[in-house]
């Protein structure tokens, strides 16, 4: 039987040899004062270059954007040099990689900002536990961004997009999901503003489209994607309600006019994730397939069989794998020859060092 997963596909200007996408995966390995990618990170990404497309781990666009320890940035020269090392290694191995641009917003702690409060659309505490080197800490009530501060964040994304060009990436993905800053603007439980950035769908989407316009000044839209997780419920302080689906439909319909490379959607794959949620849907990609004119990448607990089924249904054009890519640097080849997959070790996902990072074995030749 012909494998759709291993067939080539075009996402905007990105020509992929297969439809296996490496999902963006926070690994907390930028363990240096510059928060710059390391030699081990270059090796890690190059090992996985056979994926049709790599979406980098979330890459913070400014010091203000930090929410976790040892996550890499892309605002400084040292970081650009580090990422150029990564992209060169991926390209030498025949791969393609886009940079995921990230701002954590209120999902952060004062200790990551020299004691200053994290920022958000409104002063609403997500009441969430955040990972730190000293253990889990509870979030605080954030500082509500003023208009001029929003404009500064938009400029930060523009600088990050420009630096991604200098770093040799093949494109960028705007991380507008998972309860981070864009998602906070989208959601009425986090956005209680009464100005032009709050209230209506158009207003709550304004910040996202200001950033998209700024990023599109640095990149062809055909090399820009964005990620949404509309059915995220009871996670990172975000709730699904009757307003959720119309809000995300508005975002996607308006984004259709840009000619973007892809829309990256996350499915609600956690058991009970949508229990009690009004207006929830179980098949996110299937729903937005009828709305989006751009290619769709679907993510969320897929294995080989369910990925093939999703592609066969037409709900998506490519499938993103997370933990399977962590533990199988040669995931595409394993799919090609129907080889068993390595098991992942979740205890090493964020611990730092090379253990559980660049030491997963590939198939023997």
Order of alpha helices (4+ residues) and beta strands (2+ residues): beta-beta-beta-alpha-beta-alpha-beta-beta-beta-beta-beta-alpha-beta-alpha-alpha-alpha-beta-alpha-beta-alpha-beta-alpha-beta-alpha-alpha
